[in-house]
Amino acid sequence: MIARLIEHLNRIIRERDVDAYCGLKRTQRAELIRRGKFPKPFRISDDGRARGYLESELIEWQRARVAERDQEEGI
């Protein structure tokens, strides 16, 4: 069970599919990456054109955003 969960969370999410996780377009993500506020993508292919993100890092980013919201609202 745990191994399956870890395998699932370490899936590679392609650059083109990341919008569904965060609701941010590529230029917005690039700015957040530059400021250290969004996970960095990595090269999937040797030529560097195909890029992706670890699903676990995207989920952690989502959790941090929700925690930030909850803290601001005093929840």
N, C-alpha and C positions, 0 to 999 in steps of 0.2 A: 504494500500500500504506500509506504513512505517513498520507496524507490520510484514508483509511478508518479507520485506528486512532484518529486524533484525533477524527474525527466520532463514532465509537463512544464514546469516553471523555467526550465533551461532551454525551452524552444527558442529558435531564432525567428524574430519577427522582421520581415523585410521592410525596408524604408517606406515603400508604397503603402504598407498596411498599418503603419504606426498611427495615422490619423484616427483610426477607430479606437485606439487606446487612450489618446490624450485630447483629441479635439483641436489640436494645433496643426497648422500648416507648416510646411518645411522651413519657411523663412522665420517663423516664430520659434520653432524648435532650435534653429541655428543660433538665434540670439540667446536663448536660454542656455544652450550648451556653452556658448562663449562665456556666459556669466557663471557657469558651473552649477546651474539649477535644473538641468535635465541630463539624463544619461547620455554618454557619448556612444555613437554607433561604431561598429567595427567593420573592417573589410571582410566580406565573405569569400570573395574571389581574389585570385592573385593579382589581377589587373586593377583591383580597387574600385571597379565600377559598381559591383553589387555590395550593398551595405545593409547591415541589420542591427537589431538591438536584442539583448536578452530579455525575454519576457519577464523574468524575475525582477530585473531592474526597472522595467516599466510599471510593474505592479507596485513596487516599493515607491516609485515616484507618485503614483496615484494615492497610495496610503498617506504619504507625507502631505500631499495637497489637501486631503480630507481632514487630516489632523490639524493642519494650519487653519482651515475653515472653522473647525469645531472650537479651536482655541480662541479665535477671534470672536466667535458668537457666545463664548462662555459655556459651551456644552460640556 
